[in-house]
Amino acid sequence: AAERHRLDPELIHAVIRAESAYDPRARSPAGACGLMQLMPATARRFGVRDVWDPAQNIEGGVAFLRVLIDRFEGDLKLVLAAYNAGEGAVAKYGNRIPPYRETQQYVQRVLGYLGVG
């Protein structure tokens, strides 16, 4: 998936670690599912038929990351904020990290896993 979507595998690992701690059966109270914690609408958007299938879940999550990287011109902090809080939330706050504690902590956590935070 990393190669297909031209992403660093370390980024994918960092997102999976932050999202699900590598538990393919993880489910959030908000309804996000699987390794990359895809919301149902995101899974549909990227053609994921079975969010519990690790390969499909990763493919959908990585495709989403690629869209976000392109949209936010490679600004990793905005990409991660959008992955966590949604593209609309980042746009609402003028293409800045939304003032949500969870999102701000998430961005720092993933950057930390990458060794850049």
ABEGO torsion letter per residue (X at the ends): XAAAAGBBAAAAAAAAAAAAGGBAABBBAAGBBEAAGBBAAAAAAAGBABAABAAAAAAAAAAAAAAAAAAAGGBAAAAAAAAAAEAAAAAAAGGBBBABAAAAAAAAAAAAAAGAX
